[in-house]
Amino acid sequence: MKAVIDRIEGDRAVVLLGKGEARVDIPLNELPPGCREGTWLVATFEPDPIGEAKQREKIGNLIDKLKNKQKG
């Protein structure tokens, strides 16, 4: 998917993403060095099953803590 940096606002870049030009604010330190207004980017998204499993475990642990707190 194509994206373009529309403008820089402080420490964030306003990026227009895809054909619909969805606006996404991205911290500058998350972008490749040298990016500036008008820089075109190729954006890719891919599933992260390991990250998802870790997050589900974390949320499950928080829910268990809340349930145990309500019992006691």
Protein Blocks (a to p, Z undefined) as FASTA:
>chain_A
ZZddfbdehjaccddehjkopacdddfklpcehiaehiacdddddddfklmmmmmmmmmm
mmmmmmmmmmZZ
